[in-house]
Amino acid sequence: MLKRFLVLCLSTVSFGLYAGNLIPHEPCIDIDGTNSKIAIMPGVISGKGRLENPVWMGENKAFYLRLYHPKVENEAPWIPVKFSFIPATSGKVIIWIRSNQAFDGNKKIYPTWVEYKNLSITGCTPDIHGFSETDRQGKKGWHLASSETLIKNGKNDTVKVWHDCVAFRYITVTEGQEVTISAEVRYFNK
């Protein structure tokens, strides 16, 4: 009886560890033009990943673009990310820095932390370099969901985020002008 109990406990722990490794740490960067009704067209992407106007946005799908980056592994080095988009009209859009949603075995959202550094956004007003400029509303700088989001490292400030703990900011885009976003990303083991 004790032997069966120990085997059951070991199996449960092993499955839990296995399932925990299956939870993805997928970085995402979202371009949101829904408030301004600015259609966002995918540009080019270098490296792995994909750009798409997600179906889950329904009738607002054309106004939203998501970069899905492949899963980042624990202890992996920084991975470069670079892509562009083209706005159909001029106005303000929101840049959301986060990870993709992940759910645990009980279908509850699970925090999958990722870390970004060396962020650059060009082709917009203003051009953005890094995360040092912060603002509670995201209008003049990055809005950080938590005081723990920004990690000060001198010249290489980083942000750690997950799907529900984001960094975002507004930028001004010009009709037809390509906007390029680049950064480095890695798994963050909180």
URSUL-V733677 format. One record per backbone hydrogen bond with DSSP energy under -1.0 kcal/mol. CO is the residue of the C=O (numbers start at 1). NH is the residue of the N-H. Records with the same first field share a line. If there is no record, write none. Layout:
CO = NH ; NH
//
This chain:
1 = 5
2 = 6
3 = 7
4 = 8
5 = 9
6 = 10
7 = 11
8 = 12
9 = 13
10 = 14
11 = 15
12 = 16
13 = 17
14 = 18
15 = 19
16 = 20
17 = 21
25 = 72
26 = 100
27 = 69
28 = 98
29 = 67
30 = 96
31 = 65
32 = 94
33 = 38
39 = 88
41 = 86
44 = 84
50 = 68
52 = 66
54 = 57
55 = 58
57 = 60
58 = 61
60 = 63
61 = 64
62 = 40
63 = 33
65 = 31
66 = 52
67 = 29
68 = 50
73 = 76
79 = 185
81 = 183
82 = 46
83 = 181
84 = 43
85 = 179
86 = 41
87 = 176
91 = 173
93 = 171
94 = 32
95 = 169
96 = 30
97 = 167
98 = 28
102 = 110
104 = 107
108 = 104
113 = 188
114 = 161
115 = 186
116 = 159
117 = 184
119 = 130
120 = 182
121 = 128
122 = 180
125 = 172
128 = 121
133 = 142
138 = 170
142 = 135
143 = 168
146 = 149
149 = 160
151 = 158
153 = 156
158 = 151
159 = 116
161 = 114
162 = 165
165 = 162
166 = 145
167 = 97
168 = 143
169 = 95
171 = 93
172 = 125
173 = 91
174 = 177
179 = 85
180 = 122
181 = 83
182 = 120
183 = 81
184 = 117
185 = 79
186 = 115
188 = 190
//
